Amino acid sequence: MFRQTLTEALIKAGLRRHVASAFNPHMTLSYDFGDTPEQTIEPIDWTIRQFVLIDSLLGKHEHIERGCWSLRR
């Protein structure tokens, strides 16, 4: 449901070209893939005040901000 709502909002905001069929909204928590075992945790929630679209240039450790939108009404 979140993916559908976000996709519709991006399209409505004129960002259709940024929404691929494999669009997978996510939040990166860590790039450290050490020996940490997979485990179940309690649900996480937080208040979001803005949405930022960022291109992460693979292998270059470079990020380009493409847009920033306030989510306050």
Buried (B, 14 or more C-beta within 10 A) or exposed (E): EEEEEBBEBBEEEEBEEBBEEEEEEEEEEEEEEEEEEEEEEEEEEEEEEEBEBEEEEEEEEEEEEEEEEEEEE
